[in-house]
């Protein structure tokens, strides 16, 4: 028994020593930054804004690896099954957090390790301008006697634009019918034509879809006014507690050594304080943020609880494996 205990202690000490040694020379090779979207997408753009400065700080190339498909499952699974040594990173978003809840696999809050929140972007509630409404309270008053007679569009089932209105419905008690579309363009076309009356796009797409003069922006989904959507009040002014953040974060595989996570966190936060990076992110509709791993962990847990509740209330089929 003493021999077994001795061997166990030696093994633990050896593992810790090797782990510490590996961490000290991190990174020792190029780093892969997995993105669950294709080239040119918003997450891909954010990844390419930060990867150059990050490469300079870490002394190794940070290579963006686009792995779209299965609403993020392909990309998340690649990270989850990677060696937990910090050489594989994942640019997580709200979309993947929600889709992993749906799949009940690789939950971002508990089955991956958080590094930092990178940035946030607001959404906005937009309606057809022919409706005699200019504010969120007016919209609620207009929609309440028309329960189940008003339609809203989204870019796809259980995506952010879908769940934006589901969260709005949940807090206001409205019943507005969802119609999913294959693309933003198709959604906007039907919003302009009047086939649907409401949409919740991300702020970066607002200039492109609002230049017809046939749409009216009622409110933004930040809790406070934002220069990203100037002159538009927060929805929370009229619907207390309503908030929707499009966000980008960095995760690594579970069991990545804490000192590697700490080094990554410090490096990312330095990058996000760079004025050029901040300006480039703002130009594509994103506020550069940065956080501690602990704060990002709490953020992910809070959002997991919130969206699980909303998904259950909306009738989503969450897998029970």
Residue pairs with C-beta under 8 A, 6 or more apart in sequence:
19 257
20 257
20 259
22 28
22 85
22 257
23 257
23 259
23 260
26 85
26 86
26 260
26 263
27 58
27 59
27 60
27 86
27 87
28 60
28 87
29 60
29 87
30 60
30 61
30 62
30 63
30 87
31 54
31 58
31 60
31 61
31 62
31 63
31 86
31 87
31 88
31 89
32 63
32 65
32 87
32 88
32 89
33 47
33 51
33 62
33 63
33 64
33 65
33 89
33 90
33 91
34 65
34 67
34 75
34 78
34 79
34 88
34 89
34 90
34 91
35 41
35 43
35 44
35 47
35 64
35 65
35 66
35 67
35 75
35 91
36 43
36 67
36 68
36 72
36 74
36 75
36 76
36 90
36 91
36 93
36 95
36 96
37 43
37 44
37 66
37 68
38 44
38 66
38 68
39 66
41 68
42 121
42 202
42 204
42 284
42 285
42 286
43 91
43 93
43 248
44 64
44 66
45 284
46 91
46 118
46 119
46 248
46 281
46 284
46 286
47 64
47 91
48 64
49 277
49 280
49 281
49 284
50 118
50 268
50 271
50 272
50 277
51 62
51 63
51 64
52 62
53 270
53 271
53 274
53 277
54 62
54 267
54 268
54 271
55 61
55 62
57 267
57 270
57 271
58 267
62 89
67 74
67 75
67 78
68 74
68 75
69 75
71 95
71 96
71 99
71 102
71 158
72 93
72 95
72 96
72 99
72 100
73 99
73 100
73 103
73 105
73 106
75 90
75 96
76 90
76 92
76 96
76 100
76 105
76 106
76 108
76 112
77 105
77 106
78 88
78 90
79 88
79 89
79 90
79 106
79 112
79 251
79 252
79 253
80 106
80 111
80 112
80 253
80 254
81 253
82 88
82 253
83 253
84 113
84 252
84 253
84 254
84 255
84 256
84 257
85 256
85 257
85 260
86 252
86 256
86 257
86 260
86 261
86 263
86 264
88 252
88 253
89 115
89 250
89 251
89 252
89 264
90 112
90 250
90 251
90 252
91 118
91 248
91 249
91 250
92 108
92 112
92 248
92 249
92 250
92 251
93 246
93 247
93 248
93 249
94 160
94 245
94 246
94 247
94 303
95 159
95 160
96 108
97 108
97 109
97 300
97 303
97 304
97 307
98 158
98 160
98 163
98 307
98 311
99 158
100 106
100 107
100 108
101 107
101 304
101 307
101 308
101 311
101 318
102 158
102 311
102 316
102 317
102 318
102 319
103 319
104 318
104 319
104 320
104 321
105 111
105 319
105 321
106 112
107 304
108 114
108 249
108 251
108 300
108 304
109 297
109 300
109 301
109 303
109 304
110 301
110 304
111 254
112 251
112 252
112 253
112 254
113 251
113 252
113 253
113 254
113 255
113 256
113 261
113 293
114 249
114 250
114 251
114 293
114 296
114 297
114 300
115 249
115 250
115 251
115 252
115 261
115 264
115 265
115 268
115 293
115 296
116 249
116 250
116 264
116 265
116 268
116 269
116 272
116 290
116 291
116 292
116 293
116 296
117 247
117 248
117 249
117 289
117 290
117 291
117 295
117 296
117 299
118 247
118 248
118 249
118 250
118 268
118 272
118 288
118 289
118 290
119 247
119 248
119 272
119 281
119 286
119 287
119 288
119 289
120 222
120 245
120 246
120 247
120 248
120 286
120 287
120 289
121 202
121 203
121 204
121 228
121 245
121 246
121 247
121 285
121 286
121 287
122 202
122 203
122 220
122 221
122 222
122 226
122 228
122 229
122 244
122 245
122 246
123 160
123 161
123 164
123 200
123 201
123 202
123 203
123 220
123 221
123 244
123 246
124 200
124 201
124 203
124 206
124 217
124 218
124 219
124 220
124 221
124 229
124 232
125 136
125 139
125 164
125 165
125 168
125 198
125 199
125 200
125 217
125 218
125 219
125 221
125 235
126 191
126 198
126 199
126 200
126 201
126 206
126 209
126 210
126 215
126 216
126 217
126 218
127 133
127 139
127 191
127 197
127 198
127 199
127 215
127 216
127 218
128 191
128 192
128 194
128 196
128 197
128 214
128 215
128 216
129 213
129 214
129 215
129 216
130 194
130 214
131 142
131 197
131 216
132 142
133 139
133 142
133 216
133 218
134 216
134 218
135 218
135 219
135 233
135 238
136 218
136 219
136 233
136 235
136 237
136 238
136 239
137 238
139 218
140 172
140 174
140 238
140 239
143 150
143 174
143 176
144 174
147 174
147 175
148 175
148 177
150 176
150 177
150 197
150 198
151 176
151 177
151 178
151 179
151 195
151 196
151 197
151 198
152 165
152 176
152 177
152 178
152 179
152 196
152 197
152 198
152 199
152 200
153 161
153 178
153 179
153 180
153 181
153 187
153 190
153 191
153 196
153 198
153 199
154 161
154 162
154 164
154 165
154 178
154 179
154 180
154 181
154 187
154 199
154 200
155 161
155 162
155 180
155 181
155 182
155 183
155 184
155 187
155 201
156 162
156 180
156 181
156 182
157 180
158 311
158 316
160 200
160 202
160 244
160 246
161 187
161 199
161 200
161 201
161 202
162 178
162 180
163 244
163 307
163 310
163 311
163 314
164 200
164 221
164 244
165 176
165 178
165 198
165 200
166 178
166 310
166 313
166 314
167 242
167 244
167 310
168 174
168 200
168 235
168 239
168 242
169 175
169 176
170 310
170 313
170 314
171 239
171 241
171 242
172 239
176 198
179 190
179 196
181 187
181 190
184 201
184 205
184 209
187 196
187 199
187 201
188 199
188 201
188 209
188 215
190 196
191 197
191 198
191 199
191 215
192 212
192 214
192 215
200 221
200 244
201 209
202 246
202 285
203 220
203 226
203 228
203 229
203 246
203 285
204 284
204 285
204 286
206 217
206 229
209 215
210 217
217 229
217 232
218 232
218 235
219 232
219 233
219 234
219 235
219 237
219 238
220 226
220 228
220 229
220 232
220 233
220 234
220 235
221 234
221 235
221 242
221 243
221 244
221 245
222 234
222 243
222 245
223 234
223 236
223 243
224 234
225 232
225 233
225 234
226 287
227 282
228 282
228 285
228 286
228 287
235 242
236 242
236 243
248 286
249 296
249 299
249 300
250 264
250 268
252 260
252 261
252 264
261 293
262 293
265 292
265 293
268 290
269 290
269 291
271 277
272 278
272 288
272 289
272 290
273 288
273 290
277 288
278 288
281 287
281 288
282 288
291 299
308 318
311 318
312 318
